[in-house]
Amino acid sequence: MNPDTVTEAFTETCATFTGLTAHQADGLACVVCGADYLVVRVAHRPVGRSVTGGQVFACAPACPPVTPGGADIGGATAGGDAL
């Protein structure tokens, strides 16, 4: 398959995410829970693109657990300012 065709098909069908932190927009953190992939070892998969064009990811199959008081127990931390 032609790589250009694959890229065009992905670009046309993928979701664009807005309101992300810098880490999320760069694909370094989960767009759902904010888990920092440089700190948290959790499986993740691509789910779309940020408004800056970067590929973004979400934890898979699920985000790490967080306690009701907000303290993390899975290492999930969001970083940076929203884009």
PDB file of N, CA, C and O in Angstrom:
ATOM      1  N   MET A   1       0.850  -1.179   0.000  1.00  0.00           N
ATOM      2  CA  MET A   1       0.000   0.000   0.000  1.00  0.00           C
ATOM      3  C   MET A   1       0.896   1.243   0.000  1.00  0.00           C
ATOM      4  O   MET A   1       1.949   1.271   0.637  1.00  0.00           O
ATOM      5  N   ASN A   2       0.460   2.243  -0.713  1.00  0.00           N
ATOM      6  CA  ASN A   2       1.193   3.502  -0.824  1.00  0.00           C
ATOM      7  C   ASN A   2       1.151   4.261   0.505  1.00  0.00           C
ATOM      8  O   ASN A   2       0.060   4.532   1.008  1.00  0.00           O
ATOM      9  N   PRO A   3       2.306   4.615   1.094  1.00  0.00           N
ATOM     10  CA  PRO A   3       2.316   5.342   2.371  1.00  0.00           C
ATOM     11  C   PRO A   3       1.552   6.658   2.319  1.00  0.00           C
ATOM     12  O   PRO A   3       0.951   7.060   3.315  1.00  0.00           O
ATOM     13  N   ASP A   4       1.567   7.338   1.169  1.00  0.00           N
ATOM     14  CA  ASP A   4       0.828   8.596   1.039  1.00  0.00           C
ATOM     15  C   ASP A   4      -0.669   8.371   1.158  1.00  0.00           C
ATOM     16  O   ASP A   4      -1.377   9.191   1.743  1.00  0.00           O
ATOM     17  N   THR A   5      -1.155   7.269   0.609  1.00  0.00           N
ATOM     18  CA  THR A   5      -2.577   6.941   0.694  1.00  0.00           C
ATOM     19  C   THR A   5      -2.972   6.667   2.131  1.00  0.00           C
ATOM     20  O   THR A   5      -4.034   7.102   2.576  1.00  0.00           O
ATOM     21  N   VAL A   6      -2.133   5.951   2.861  1.00  0.00           N
ATOM     22  CA  VAL A   6      -2.407   5.646   4.266  1.00  0.00           C
ATOM     23  C   VAL A   6      -2.459   6.938   5.073  1.00  0.00           C
ATOM     24  O   VAL A   6      -3.368   7.121   5.883  1.00  0.00           O
ATOM     25  N   THR A   7      -1.506   7.830   4.866  1.00  0.00           N
ATOM     26  CA  THR A   7      -1.462   9.103   5.586  1.00  0.00           C
ATOM     27  C   THR A   7      -2.689   9.941   5.273  1.00  0.00           C
ATOM     28  O   THR A   7      -3.286  10.521   6.180  1.00  0.00           O
ATOM     29  N   GLU A   8      -3.075  10.014   4.011  1.00  0.00           N
ATOM     30  CA  GLU A   8      -4.255  10.788   3.623  1.00  0.00           C
ATOM     31  C   GLU A   8      -5.516  10.204   4.254  1.00  0.00           C
ATOM     32  O   GLU A   8      -6.361  10.955   4.742  1.00  0.00           O
ATOM     33  N   ALA A   9      -5.657   8.892   4.252  1.00  0.00           N
ATOM     34  CA  ALA A   9      -6.837   8.248   4.827  1.00  0.00           C
ATOM     35  C   ALA A   9      -6.906   8.510   6.325  1.00  0.00           C
ATOM     36  O   ALA A   9      -7.981   8.789   6.856  1.00  0.00           O
ATOM     37  N   PHE A  10      -5.750   8.420   7.022  1.00  0.00           N
ATOM     38  CA  PHE A  10      -5.740   8.666   8.465  1.00  0.00           C
ATOM     39  C   PHE A  10      -6.102  10.112   8.762  1.00  0.00           C
ATOM     40  O   PHE A  10      -6.882  10.380   9.676  1.00  0.00           O
ATOM     41  N   THR A  11      -5.548  11.041   8.005  1.00  0.00           N
ATOM     42  CA  THR A  11      -5.799  12.465   8.231  1.00  0.00           C
ATOM     43  C   THR A  11      -7.267  12.801   8.022  1.00  0.00           C
ATOM     44  O   THR A  11      -7.820  13.620   8.757  1.00  0.00           O
ATOM     45  N   GLU A  12      -7.897  12.195   7.050  1.00  0.00           N
ATOM     46  CA  GLU A  12      -9.296  12.478   6.748  1.00  0.00           C
ATOM     47  C   GLU A  12     -10.248  11.880   7.778  1.00  0.00           C
ATOM     48  O   GLU A  12     -11.334  12.422   7.985  1.00  0.00           O
ATOM     49  N   THR A  13      -9.876  10.786   8.427  1.00  0.00           N
ATOM     50  CA  THR A  13     -10.796  10.081   9.313  1.00  0.00           C
ATOM     51  C   THR A  13     -10.526  10.265  10.799  1.00  0.00           C
ATOM     52  O   THR A  13     -11.345   9.849  11.618  1.00  0.00           O
ATOM     53  N   CYS A  14      -9.397  10.877  11.177  1.00  0.00           N
ATOM     54  CA  CYS A  14      -9.077  10.959  12.595  1.00  0.00           C
ATOM     55  C   CYS A  14      -9.709  12.190  13.246  1.00  0.00           C
ATOM     56  O   CYS A  14      -9.982  13.197  12.592  1.00  0.00           O
ATOM     57  N   ALA A  15      -9.928  12.073  14.544  1.00  0.00           N
ATOM     58  CA  ALA A  15     -10.517  13.154  15.331  1.00  0.00           C
ATOM     59  C   ALA A  15      -9.466  14.219  15.612  1.00  0.00           C
ATOM     60  O   ALA A  15      -8.277  13.918  15.722  1.00  0.00           O
ATOM     61  N   THR A  16      -9.915  15.471  15.727  1.00  0.00           N
ATOM     62  CA  THR A  16      -9.035  16.565  16.117  1.00  0.00           C
ATOM     63  C   THR A  16      -9.421  16.995  17.523  1.00  0.00           C
ATOM     64  O   THR A  16     -10.581  17.316  17.784  1.00  0.00           O
ATOM     65  N   PHE A  17      -8.451  17.000  18.424  1.00  0.00           N
ATOM     66  CA  PHE A  17      -8.690  17.335  19.826  1.00  0.00           C
ATOM     67  C   PHE A  17      -8.260  18.761  20.110  1.00  0.00           C
ATOM     68  O   PHE A  17      -7.192  19.189  19.672  1.00  0.00           O
ATOM     69  N   THR A  18      -9.088  19.503  20.843  1.00  0.00           N
ATOM     70  CA  THR A  18      -8.769  20.869  21.248  1.00  0.00           C
ATOM     71  C   THR A  18      -8.739  20.943  22.771  1.00  0.00           C
ATOM     72  O   THR A  18      -9.213  20.031  23.448  1.00  0.00           O
ATOM     73  N   GLY A  19      -8.180  22.032  23.314  1.00  0.00           N
ATOM     74  CA  GLY A  19      -8.148  22.225  24.758  1.00  0.00           C
ATOM     75  C   GLY A  19      -7.210  21.289  25.488  1.00  0.00           C
ATOM     76  O   GLY A  19      -7.441  20.959  26.651  1.00  0.00           O
ATOM     77  N   LEU A  20      -6.159  20.861  24.823  1.00  0.00           N
ATOM     78  CA  LEU A  20      -5.207  19.929  25.425  1.00  0.00           C
ATOM     79  C   LEU A  20      -4.053  20.665  26.077  1.00  0.00           C
ATOM     80  O   LEU A  20      -3.751  21.805  25.723  1.00  0.00           O
ATOM     81  N   THR A  21      -3.409  20.007  27.032  1.00  0.00           N
ATOM     82  CA  THR A  21      -2.169  20.547  27.591  1.00  0.00           C
ATOM     83  C   THR A  21      -1.077  20.370  26.542  1.00  0.00           C
ATOM     84  O   THR A  21      -1.273  19.667  25.551  1.00  0.00           O
ATOM     85  N   ALA A  22       0.061  21.000  26.757  1.00  0.00           N
ATOM     86  CA  ALA A  22       1.180  20.867  25.823  1.00  0.00           C
ATOM     87  C   ALA A  22       1.633  19.413  25.696  1.00  0.00           C
ATOM     88  O   ALA A  22       1.926  18.949  24.594  1.00  0.00           O
ATOM     89  N   HIS A  23       1.691  18.688  26.822  1.00  0.00           N
ATOM     90  CA  HIS A  23       2.096  17.274  26.794  1.00  0.00           C
ATOM     91  C   HIS A  23       1.090  16.433  26.015  1.00  0.00           C
ATOM     92  O   HIS A  23       1.481  15.572  25.227  1.00  0.00           O
ATOM     93  N   GLN A  24      -0.203  16.676  26.229  1.00  0.00           N
ATOM     94  CA  GLN A  24      -1.226  15.932  25.502  1.00  0.00           C
ATOM     95  C   GLN A  24      -1.145  16.221  24.010  1.00  0.00           C
ATOM     96  O   GLN A  24      -1.215  15.297  23.200  1.00  0.00           O
ATOM     97  N   ALA A  25      -0.998  17.481  23.637  1.00  0.00           N
ATOM     98  CA  ALA A  25      -0.949  17.877  22.233  1.00  0.00           C
ATOM     99  C   ALA A  25       0.274  17.308  21.519  1.00  0.00           C
ATOM    100  O   ALA A  25       0.241  17.099  20.306  1.00  0.00           O
ATOM    101  N   ASP A  26       1.347  17.059  22.255  1.00  0.00           N
ATOM    102  CA  ASP A  26       2.564  16.482  21.680  1.00  0.00           C
ATOM    103  C   ASP A  26       2.563  14.956  21.722  1.00  0.00           C
ATOM    104  O   ASP A  26       3.526  14.332  21.275  1.00  0.00           O
ATOM    105  N   GLY A  27       1.507  14.346  22.248  1.00  0.00           N
ATOM    106  CA  GLY A  27       1.437  12.890  22.317  1.00  0.00           C
ATOM    107  C   GLY A  27       2.178  12.296  23.490  1.00  0.00           C
ATOM    108  O   GLY A  27       2.431  11.092  23.519  1.00  0.00           O
ATOM    109  N   LEU A  28       2.534  13.129  24.467  1.00  0.00           N
ATOM    110  CA  LEU A  28       3.290  12.664  25.625  1.00  0.00           C
ATOM    111  C   LEU A  28       2.419  12.368  26.836  1.00  0.00           C
ATOM    112  O   LEU A  28       2.921  11.911  27.863  1.00  0.00           O
ATOM    113  N   ALA A  29       1.105  12.626  26.726  1.00  0.00           N
ATOM    114  CA  ALA A  29       0.188  12.377  27.835  1.00  0.00           C
ATOM    115  C   ALA A  29      -1.177  11.980  27.279  1.00  0.00           C
ATOM    116  O   ALA A  29      -1.526  12.333  26.153  1.00  0.00           O
ATOM    117  N   CYS A  30      -1.932  11.254  28.070  1.00  0.00           N
ATOM    118  CA  CYS A  30      -3.266  10.782  27.690  1.00  0.00           C
ATOM    119  C   CYS A  30      -4.235  11.955  27.539  1.00  0.00           C
ATOM    120  O   CYS A  30      -4.260  12.856  28.378  1.00  0.00           O
ATOM    121  N   VAL A  31      -5.034  11.942  26.464  1.00  0.00           N
ATOM    122  CA  VAL A  31      -6.023  13.005  26.262  1.00  0.00           C
ATOM    123  C   VAL A  31      -7.242  12.833  27.168  1.00  0.00           C
ATOM    124  O   VAL A  31      -8.053  13.752  27.282  1.00  0.00           O
ATOM    125  N   VAL A  32      -7.383  11.681  27.808  1.00  0.00           N
ATOM    126  CA  VAL A  32      -8.528  11.424  28.688  1.00  0.00           C
ATOM    127  C   VAL A  32      -8.178  11.743  30.139  1.00  0.00           C
ATOM    128  O   VAL A  32      -8.857  12.548  30.777  1.00  0.00           O
ATOM    129  N   CYS A  33      -7.123  11.117  30.665  1.00  0.00           N
ATOM    130  CA  CYS A  33      -6.803  11.259  32.085  1.00  0.00           C
ATOM    131  C   CYS A  33      -5.579  12.125  32.358  1.00  0.00           C
ATOM    132  O   CYS A  33      -5.340  12.508  33.504  1.00  0.00           O
ATOM    133  N   GLY A  34      -4.799  12.440  31.325  1.00  0.00           N
ATOM    134  CA  GLY A  34      -3.616  13.264  31.504  1.00  0.00           C
ATOM    135  C   GLY A  34      -2.388  12.513  31.963  1.00  0.00           C
ATOM    136  O   GLY A  34      -1.383  13.145  32.291  1.00  0.00           O
ATOM    137  N   ALA A  35      -2.423  11.177  32.001  1.00  0.00           N
ATOM    138  CA  ALA A  35      -1.259  10.391  32.430  1.00  0.00           C
ATOM    139  C   ALA A  35      -0.052  10.772  31.580  1.00  0.00           C
ATOM    140  O   ALA A  35      -0.118  10.738  30.351  1.00  0.00           O
ATOM    141  N   ASP A  36       1.037  11.130  32.227  1.00  0.00           N
ATOM    142  CA  ASP A  36       2.270  11.518  31.558  1.00  0.00           C
ATOM    143  C   ASP A  36       3.020  10.242  31.167  1.00  0.00           C
ATOM    144  O   ASP A  36       3.502   9.517  32.037  1.00  0.00           O
ATOM    145  N   TYR A  37       3.119   9.967  29.865  1.00  0.00           N
ATOM    146  CA  TYR A  37       3.735   8.729  29.404  1.00  0.00           C
ATOM    147  C   TYR A  37       5.239   8.689  29.647  1.00  0.00           C
ATOM    148  O   TYR A  37       5.843   7.624  29.517  1.00  0.00           O
ATOM    149  N   LEU A  38       5.858   9.803  29.993  1.00  0.00           N
ATOM    150  CA  LEU A  38       7.269   9.813  30.340  1.00  0.00           C
ATOM    151  C   LEU A  38       7.484   9.350  31.780  1.00  0.00           C
ATOM    152  O   LEU A  38       8.599   9.007  32.171  1.00  0.00           O
ATOM    153  N   VAL A  39       6.390   9.344  32.573  1.00  0.00           N
ATOM    154  CA  VAL A  39       6.455   8.957  33.981  1.00  0.00           C
ATOM    155  C   VAL A  39       5.712   7.648  34.225  1.00  0.00           C
ATOM    156  O   VAL A  39       6.210   6.773  34.933  1.00  0.00           O
ATOM    157  N   VAL A  40       4.529   7.513  33.643  1.00  0.00           N
ATOM    158  CA  VAL A  40       3.648   6.364  33.875  1.00  0.00           C
ATOM    159  C   VAL A  40       3.857   5.328  32.777  1.00  0.00           C
ATOM    160  O   VAL A  40       3.791   5.651  31.591  1.00  0.00           O
ATOM    161  N   ARG A  41       4.107   4.106  33.168  1.00  0.00           N
ATOM    162  CA  ARG A  41       4.244   3.024  32.195  1.00  0.00           C
ATOM    163  C   ARG A  41       2.877   2.384  32.011  1.00  0.00           C
ATOM    164  O   ARG A  41       2.487   1.492  32.764  1.00  0.00           O
ATOM    165  N   VAL A  42       2.156   2.852  30.998  1.00  0.00           N
ATOM    166  CA  VAL A  42       0.821   2.341  30.695  1.00  0.00           C
ATOM    167  C   VAL A  42       0.696   2.217  29.182  1.00  0.00           C
ATOM    168  O   VAL A  42       1.187   3.064  28.435  1.00  0.00           O
ATOM    169  N   ALA A  43       0.040   1.162  28.744  1.00  0.00           N
ATOM    170  CA  ALA A  43      -0.187   0.989  27.309  1.00  0.00           C
ATOM    171  C   ALA A  43      -1.082   2.120  26.805  1.00  0.00           C
ATOM    172  O   ALA A  43      -1.985   2.569  27.510  1.00  0.00           O
ATOM    173  N   HIS A  44      -0.824   2.573  25.583  1.00  0.00           N
ATOM    174  CA  HIS A  44      -1.642   3.637  25.006  1.00  0.00           C
ATOM    175  C   HIS A  44      -1.725   3.448  23.496  1.00  0.00           C
ATOM    176  O   HIS A  44      -0.896   2.773  22.885  1.00  0.00           O
ATOM    177  N   ARG A  45      -2.759   4.069  22.911  1.00  0.00           N
ATOM    178  CA  ARG A  45      -2.962   3.922  21.473  1.00  0.00           C
ATOM    179  C   ARG A  45      -3.323   5.270  20.865  1.00  0.00           C
ATOM    180  O   ARG A  45      -3.858   6.132  21.562  1.00  0.00           O
ATOM    181  N   PRO A  46      -3.043   5.470  19.581  1.00  0.00           N
ATOM    182  CA  PRO A  46      -3.387   6.731  18.932  1.00  0.00           C
ATOM    183  C   PRO A  46      -4.897   6.892  18.806  1.00  0.00           C
ATOM    184  O   PRO A  46      -5.606   5.935  18.494  1.00  0.00           O
ATOM    185  N   VAL A  47      -5.383   8.102  19.049  1.00  0.00           N
ATOM    186  CA  VAL A  47      -6.826   8.362  18.947  1.00  0.00           C
ATOM    187  C   VAL A  47      -7.153   9.554  18.054  1.00  0.00           C
ATOM    188  O   VAL A  47      -8.328   9.839  17.823  1.00  0.00           O
ATOM    189  N   GLY A  48      -6.144  10.252  17.550  1.00  0.00           N
ATOM    190  CA  GLY A  48      -6.410  11.382  16.675  1.00  0.00           C
ATOM    191  C   GLY A  48      -5.233  12.335  16.616  1.00  0.00           C
ATOM    192  O   GLY A  48      -4.082  11.944  16.808  1.00  0.00           O
ATOM    193  N   ARG A  49      -5.545  13.595  16.346  1.00  0.00           N
ATOM    194  CA  ARG A  49      -4.532  14.645  16.210  1.00  0.00           C
ATOM    195  C   ARG A  49      -4.917  15.847  17.057  1.00  0.00           C
ATOM    196  O   ARG A  49      -6.094  16.061  17.348  1.00  0.00           O
ATOM    197  N   SER A  50      -3.917  16.631  17.450  1.00  0.00           N
ATOM    198  CA  SER A  50      -4.176  17.894  18.144  1.00  0.00           C
ATOM    199  C   SER A  50      -4.336  18.980  17.083  1.00  0.00           C
ATOM    200  O   SER A  50      -4.083  18.739  15.902  1.00  0.00           O
ATOM    201  N   VAL A  51      -4.754  20.167  17.497  1.00  0.00           N
ATOM    202  CA  VAL A  51      -4.908  21.271  16.542  1.00  0.00           C
ATOM    203  C   VAL A  51      -3.561  21.687  15.960  1.00  0.00           C
ATOM    204  O   VAL A  51      -3.515  22.338  14.916  1.00  0.00           O
ATOM    205  N   THR A  52      -2.456  21.317  16.627  1.00  0.00           N
ATOM    206  CA  THR A  52      -1.128  21.621  16.118  1.00  0.00           C
ATOM    207  C   THR A  52      -0.650  20.561  15.127  1.00  0.00           C
ATOM    208  O   THR A  52       0.412  20.710  14.523  1.00  0.00           O
ATOM    209  N   GLY A  53      -1.431  19.493  14.958  1.00  0.00           N
ATOM    210  CA  GLY A  53      -1.101  18.438  14.005  1.00  0.00           C
ATOM    211  C   GLY A  53      -0.415  17.236  14.611  1.00  0.00           C
ATOM    212  O   GLY A  53      -0.188  16.243  13.919  1.00  0.00           O
ATOM    213  N   GLY A  54      -0.076  17.303  15.906  1.00  0.00           N
ATOM    214  CA  GLY A  54       0.576  16.181  16.570  1.00  0.00           C
ATOM    215  C   GLY A  54      -0.372  15.018  16.799  1.00  0.00           C
ATOM    216  O   GLY A  54      -1.560  15.217  17.054  1.00  0.00           O
ATOM    217  N   GLN A  55       0.157  13.798  16.709  1.00  0.00           N
ATOM    218  CA  GLN A  55      -0.651  12.613  16.997  1.00  0.00           C
ATOM    219  C   GLN A  55      -0.881  12.539  18.494  1.00  0.00           C
ATOM    220  O   GLN A  55       0.055  12.715  19.274  1.00  0.00           O
ATOM    221  N   VAL A  56      -2.132  12.276  18.912  1.00  0.00           N
ATOM    222  CA  VAL A  56      -2.460  12.204  20.335  1.00  0.00           C
ATOM    223  C   VAL A  56      -2.895  10.790  20.698  1.00  0.00           C
ATOM    224  O   VAL A  56      -3.343  10.019  19.849  1.00  0.00           O
ATOM    225  N   PHE A  57      -2.748  10.468  21.993  1.00  0.00           N
ATOM    226  CA  PHE A  57      -2.951   9.102  22.466  1.00  0.00           C
ATOM    227  C   PHE A  57      -3.863   9.053  23.684  1.00  0.00           C
ATOM    228  O   PHE A  57      -4.030  10.045  24.393  1.00  0.00           O
ATOM    229  N   ALA A  58      -4.451   7.878  23.915  1.00  0.00           N
ATOM    230  CA  ALA A  58      -5.233   7.603  25.122  1.00  0.00           C
ATOM    231  C   ALA A  58      -4.755   6.275  25.697  1.00  0.00           C
ATOM    232  O   ALA A  58      -4.316   5.392  24.960  1.00  0.00           O
ATOM    233  N   CYS A  59      -4.843   6.142  27.007  1.00  0.00           N
ATOM    234  CA  CYS A  59      -4.471   4.895  27.668  1.00  0.00           C
ATOM    235  C   CYS A  59      -5.342   3.760  27.134  1.00  0.00           C
ATOM    236  O   CYS A  59      -6.514   3.962  26.816  1.00  0.00           O
ATOM    237  N   ALA A  60      -4.759   2.568  27.041  1.00  0.00           N
ATOM    238  CA  ALA A  60      -5.515   1.419  26.559  1.00  0.00           C
ATOM    239  C   ALA A  60      -5.110   0.201  27.381  1.00  0.00           C
ATOM    240  O   ALA A  60      -3.913   0.006  27.590  1.00  0.00           O
ATOM    241  N   PRO A  61      -5.997  -0.598  27.841  1.00  0.00           N
ATOM    242  CA  PRO A  61      -7.429  -0.536  27.581  1.00  0.00           C
ATOM    243  C   PRO A  61      -8.185   0.469  28.445  1.00  0.00           C
ATOM    244  O   PRO A  61      -9.335   0.796  28.150  1.00  0.00           O
ATOM    245  N   ALA A  62      -7.551   0.962  29.510  1.00  0.00           N
ATOM    246  CA  ALA A  62      -8.219   1.930  30.389  1.00  0.00           C
ATOM    247  C   ALA A  62      -7.174   2.817  31.051  1.00  0.00           C
ATOM    248  O   ALA A  62      -5.993   2.472  31.107  1.00  0.00           O
ATOM    249  N   CYS A  63      -7.624   3.963  31.551  1.00  0.00           N
ATOM    250  CA  CYS A  63      -6.733   4.887  32.251  1.00  0.00           C
ATOM    251  C   CYS A  63      -6.375   4.338  33.626  1.00  0.00           C
ATOM    252  O   CYS A  63      -7.152   3.584  34.211  1.00  0.00           O
ATOM    253  N   PRO A  64      -5.188   4.713  34.156  1.00  0.00           N
ATOM    254  CA  PRO A  64      -4.806   4.264  35.498  1.00  0.00           C
ATOM    255  C   PRO A  64      -5.768   4.825  36.538  1.00  0.00           C
ATOM    256  O   PRO A  64      -6.327   5.904  36.344  1.00  0.00           O
ATOM    257  N   PRO A  65      -5.965   4.102  37.643  1.00  0.00           N
ATOM    258  CA  PRO A  65      -6.905   4.561  38.674  1.00  0.00           C
ATOM    259  C   PRO A  65      -6.424   5.821  39.395  1.00  0.00           C
ATOM    260  O   PRO A  65      -5.224   6.030  39.576  1.00  0.00           O
ATOM    261  N   VAL A  66      -7.374   6.648  39.799  1.00  0.00           N
ATOM    262  CA  VAL A  66      -7.111   7.862  40.575  1.00  0.00           C
ATOM    263  C   VAL A  66      -8.039   7.818  41.779  1.00  0.00           C
ATOM    264  O   VAL A  66      -9.206   7.453  41.641  1.00  0.00           O
ATOM    265  N   THR A  67      -7.544   8.182  42.953  1.00  0.00           N
ATOM    266  CA  THR A  67      -8.376   8.163  44.152  1.00  0.00           C
ATOM    267  C   THR A  67      -9.414   9.278  44.085  1.00  0.00           C
ATOM    268  O   THR A  67      -9.184  10.281  43.410  1.00  0.00           O
ATOM    269  N   PRO A  68     -10.566   9.129  44.776  1.00  0.00           N
ATOM    270  CA  PRO A  68     -11.610  10.153  44.749  1.00  0.00           C
ATOM    271  C   PRO A  68     -11.133  11.532  45.211  1.00  0.00           C
ATOM    272  O   PRO A  68     -11.676  12.542  44.763  1.00  0.00           O
ATOM    273  N   GLY A  69     -10.135  11.601  46.093  1.00  0.00           N
ATOM    274  CA  GLY A  69      -9.631  12.881  46.567  1.00  0.00           C
ATOM    275  C   GLY A  69      -8.698  13.566  45.587  1.00  0.00           C
ATOM    276  O   GLY A  69      -8.275  14.696  45.827  1.00  0.00           O
ATOM    277  N   GLY A  70      -8.369  12.900  44.483  1.00  0.00           N
ATOM    278  CA  GLY A  70      -7.529  13.491  43.467  1.00  0.00           C
ATOM    279  C   GLY A  70      -6.083  13.042  43.505  1.00  0.00           C
ATOM    280  O   GLY A  70      -5.354  13.261  42.537  1.00  0.00           O
ATOM    281  N   ALA A  71      -5.640  12.416  44.599  1.00  0.00           N
ATOM    282  CA  ALA A  71      -4.266  11.919  44.653  1.00  0.00           C
ATOM    283  C   ALA A  71      -4.164  10.707  43.742  1.00  0.00           C
ATOM    284  O   ALA A  71      -5.025   9.828  43.771  1.00  0.00           O
ATOM    285  N   ASP A  72      -3.117  10.659  42.939  1.00  0.00           N
ATOM    286  CA  ASP A  72      -3.037   9.542  42.000  1.00  0.00           C
ATOM    287  C   ASP A  72      -2.434   8.316  42.659  1.00  0.00           C
ATOM    288  O   ASP A  72      -1.600   8.413  43.559  1.00  0.00           O
ATOM    289  N   ILE A  73      -2.880   7.149  42.183  1.00  0.00           N
ATOM    290  CA  ILE A  73      -2.284   5.901  42.629  1.00  0.00           C
ATOM    291  C   ILE A  73      -1.711   5.142  41.447  1.00  0.00           C
ATOM    292  O   ILE A  73      -1.078   4.099  41.611  1.00  0.00           O
ATOM    293  N   GLY A  74      -1.940   5.679  40.244  1.00  0.00           N
ATOM    294  CA  GLY A  74      -1.387   5.059  39.056  1.00  0.00           C
ATOM    295  C   GLY A  74      -0.313   5.920  38.433  1.00  0.00           C
ATOM    296  O   GLY A  74       0.238   5.557  37.394  1.00  0.00           O
ATOM    297  N   GLY A  75       0.000   7.053  39.039  1.00  0.00           N
ATOM    298  CA  GLY A  75       1.003   7.930  38.499  1.00  0.00           C
ATOM    299  C   GLY A  75       0.489   8.899  37.465  1.00  0.00           C
ATOM    300  O   GLY A  75       1.282   9.575  36.810  1.00  0.00           O
ATOM    301  N   ALA A  76      -0.833   8.988  37.296  1.00  0.00           N
ATOM    302  CA  ALA A  76      -1.399   9.876  36.293  1.00  0.00           C
ATOM    303  C   ALA A  76      -1.208  11.323  36.710  1.00  0.00           C
ATOM    304  O   ALA A  76      -1.694  11.756  37.755  1.00  0.00           O
ATOM    305  N   THR A  77      -0.489  12.066  35.868  1.00  0.00           N
ATOM    306  CA  THR A  77      -0.290  13.485  36.129  1.00  0.00           C
ATOM    307  C   THR A  77      -0.386  14.247  34.835  1.00  0.00           C
ATOM    308  O   THR A  77       0.170  13.823  33.821  1.00  0.00           O
ATOM    309  N   ALA A  78      -1.081  15.364  34.848  1.00  0.00           N
ATOM    310  CA  ALA A  78      -1.176  16.219  33.671  1.00  0.00           C
ATOM    311  C   ALA A  78      -0.144  17.319  33.825  1.00  0.00           C
ATOM    312  O   ALA A  78       0.140  17.758  34.939  1.00  0.00           O
ATOM    313  N   GLY A  79       0.413  17.762  32.723  1.00  0.00           N
ATOM    314  CA  GLY A  79       1.397  18.826  32.794  1.00  0.00           C
ATOM    315  C   GLY A  79       1.249  19.810  31.665  1.00  0.00           C
ATOM    316  O   GLY A  79       0.772  19.455  30.587  1.00  0.00           O
ATOM    317  N   GLY A  80       1.657  21.060  31.898  1.00  0.00           N
ATOM    318  CA  GLY A  80       1.646  22.058  30.848  1.00  0.00           C
ATOM    319  C   GLY A  80       0.376  22.860  30.801  1.00  0.00           C
ATOM    320  O   GLY A  80      -0.565  22.615  31.555  1.00  0.00           O
ATOM    321  N   ASP A  81       0.360  23.832  29.896  1.00  0.00           N
ATOM    322  CA  ASP A  81      -0.800  24.699  29.717  1.00  0.00           C
ATOM    323  C   ASP A  81      -1.645  24.191  28.569  1.00  0.00           C
ATOM    324  O   ASP A  81      -1.138  23.546  27.651  1.00  0.00           O
ATOM    325  N   ALA A  82      -2.936  24.481  28.620  1.00  0.00           N
ATOM    326  CA  ALA A  82      -3.850  24.042  27.567  1.00  0.00           C
ATOM    327  C   ALA A  82      -3.547  24.788  26.274  1.00  0.00           C
ATOM    328  O   ALA A  82      -3.190  25.966  26.282  1.00  0.00           O
ATOM    329  N   LEU A  83      -3.701  24.062  25.151  1.00  0.00           N
ATOM    330  CA  LEU A  83      -3.521  24.657  23.826  1.00  0.00           C
ATOM    331  C   LEU A  83      -4.872  24.889  23.198  1.00  0.00           C
ATOM    332  O   LEU A  83      -4.953  25.385  22.074  1.00  0.00           O
TER     333      LEU A  83
END
